[in-house]
Amino acid sequence: MADLEQVRTLIAEALPGAEVEVVDEAGGDHLRAVVAAPQFEGLSRIDQHRLVKAPVQHLMDDGTIHALSISASTPG
């Protein structure tokens, strides 16, 4: 089971100034990250998702997170 605050902190530290919310969608290993970050400006959706996944990839690799749904936007 993923620690939601740990996941939120990892993403927030990787994207300074971002607004990050992480919610459990099912059973603690299916999560949704809602992220608004200035770093997303001008990036494709795929590149935005890569920026969100990178800091938590180790949790996906070890099975702590089975699925991560991402909603990415720029603040505004």
N, C-alpha and C positions, 0 to 999 in steps of 0.2 A: 504494500500500500504506500503510495506516494505521500510525502509530507507537502501539503499544498503551499504552506508558507515558504518552505525551502525552494520549491519550484518557482514561486513568485519572485523570491529574492535572487535566484540565479539569473532569471530573465532580466529583472530590473537592473542588476549590476552590470550585465552585458550591454544594456541599452540605457545609459544614463539619461535621465529626464523623461523616461517613458512612464506611462500609466499602465500598470499591469494588474490584471485580475485573473486568478486561476480558480476554476471550479471543478468539482468532482461530478462527472456525468454518470458514472456507473461503477460502483464497487471499489473505488480508490485507485484504479489503474487506467481508467479512461477519463482523460482530463480535457478541459477546454481552457485555452489561454486567450484572453481578450487584451490586445496590446495596442496602444496608441503611442507611437514613437516618432520623433522628428527625423530619426535616421532612415525612416522608410521613404522619405521624400524622393521622388524620381525613380524608385526601385520597382521592379516587376513584383507581382504577388509571390512568385516563387522565391525571389531573393529576400523578400520580407519574411517569408516563412523560414528560410534558412537561418536568418539572423535570430529568430525566436527559438528554433530547435537546437542550434549549436550549443548553447550553454547547458542544455539538459540532455544532450545526446547520450551521455554516459548512463543516465537513468533509464533511457530507452534501451540501450544496449544490454543492461543487466536485468531487464524485465520489470523494473519498478514501475515504469510507465509503459503500458501496452499500446495506448493510442493517445495522440495529442491533436486535438482539433484547434485550429488557430483562426482567430479573427484579427486581422491586422489593419491598422489605419494610421494616418498622420493626425496629430492633435489639431483640434480646430473646432 
